[in-house]
Amino acid sequence: MLLNIARFRVDVFAEARRIFGAGNIEFAVPEQVLAEMEKLSGKSMKLKKEISIARELMAKNGAKTGKIDARGADEALKKLAVKGAIVATNDKELKDSVRELNGKVLCLRQSKFLVLLE
């Protein structure tokens, strides 16, 4: 989802606030997701720029980062979903996995806005 910020010029943080209200919302990104982004940044200049923009918006919106006891990014996000966190992703397999765990998913629709899948 973070790469979609630059790719589709959509502020996923503002969209999340639109859905849930600006009040008591926290953004969290597992370190495994950041590590995956770091690996991707070496693949192309375009990805490097998208990741840079995502990191800037994460900082601007006070997104917290932390280590989750999991093997990879998807597993870390699924563990957060089990604990009640809403996972923002457009990855079909991850969306399906989170929903199978009775988790909630935010996904991008029409390259413009987020929707909540329960």
C-alpha positions in Angstrom: 0.0 0.0 0.0 2.8 2.4 0.8 4.2 2.2 -2.7 0.8 3.3 -4.0 1.3 6.8 -2.5 3.6 7.9 -5.3 2.4 5.5 -7.9 -1.2 6.7 -7.8 -0.7 10.1 -6.1 -3.0 9.1 -3.2 -2.4 10.0 0.4 -3.3 6.7 2.1 -3.0 8.4 5.5 -5.5 11.1 4.7 -7.8 8.5 3.2 -7.6 6.4 6.4 -8.5 9.5 8.4 -11.4 10.1 6.1 -12.7 6.6 6.8 -12.1 6.4 10.5 -12.1 10.1 11.5 -9.2 12.2 12.4 -9.4 11.4 16.1 -7.8 8.4 17.6 -6.0 6.7 14.7 -2.5 5.3 14.8 -0.4 4.1 11.9 2.1 1.2 12.4 4.5 -0.4 10.0 6.3 -3.6 10.9 10.1 -3.5 10.5 9.7 -6.5 8.1 7.7 -4.2 5.7 10.5 -1.6 5.9 13.1 -4.3 5.2 11.1 -5.5 2.2 10.9 -1.9 0.9 14.6 -1.5 1.3 15.2 -4.6 -0.8 12.9 -3.2 -3.5 14.7 0.2 -3.5 17.7 -1.4 -5.2 15.7 -2.7 -8.1 15.0 0.6 -9.9 15.2 4.4 -9.5 11.4 4.5 -9.8 10.9 2.2 -6.9 13.6 4.0 -4.9 11.6 7.3 -5.4 8.3 5.7 -4.5 9.8 4.3 -1.3 11.4 7.7 -0.5 8.0 9.4 -0.8 6.3 6.7 1.3 8.9 7.1 4.0 8.4 10.9 4.0 4.6 10.5 4.4 5.1 7.9 7.1 7.3 10.4 9.1 4.9 13.3 8.5 1.9 11.2 9.7 3.7 9.8 12.8 3.7 6.2 11.6 5.3 4.0 14.3 7.6 1.2 13.4 8.4 -1.9 15.4 9.6 -5.5 15.3 7.0 -8.2 15.1 8.0 -11.8 15.9 7.4 -13.1 12.4 9.4 -14.3 9.4 8.4 -11.8 6.8 6.2 -8.8 6.0 3.1 -10.7 5.3 3.3 -12.8 8.4 4.0 -9.7 10.5 0.9 -8.0 9.1 -1.2 -11.1 9.7 -0.1 -11.2 13.3 -1.2 -7.6 13.7 -4.5 -8.4 12.1 -5.1 -11.1 14.7 -4.5 -8.5 17.4 -7.2 -6.3 15.9 -5.1 -4.0 13.6 -6.5 -3.1 10.2 -4.1 -4.1 7.4 -3.7 -1.8 4.4 -2.8 -3.8 1.3 -3.7 -4.4 -2.3 -2.0 -7.8 -2.3 -4.8 -10.3 -3.1 -3.2 -13.2 -1.2 -2.6 -11.1 1.9 -6.1 -9.6 1.7 -7.6 -13.1 1.6 -5.4 -14.4 4.4 -6.3 -11.5 6.7 -10.0 -11.9 6.0 -9.8 -15.6 6.7 -8.4 -14.6 10.1 -11.5 -12.4 10.6 -9.3 -9.3 10.1 -10.2 -6.1 8.4 -8.4 -4.8 5.3 -8.1 -1.4 3.8 -7.5 -1.5 0.0 -7.2 1.0 -2.8 -10.1 1.2 -5.3 -10.0 2.9 -8.6 -6.5 4.1 -7.9 -8.0 6.9 -5.9 -9.6 6.0 -2.5 -9.4 3.5 0.2 -12.3 1.1 1.2 -12.6 -1.0 4.2 -13.3 -4.7 3.7 -14.6 -6.5 6.8 
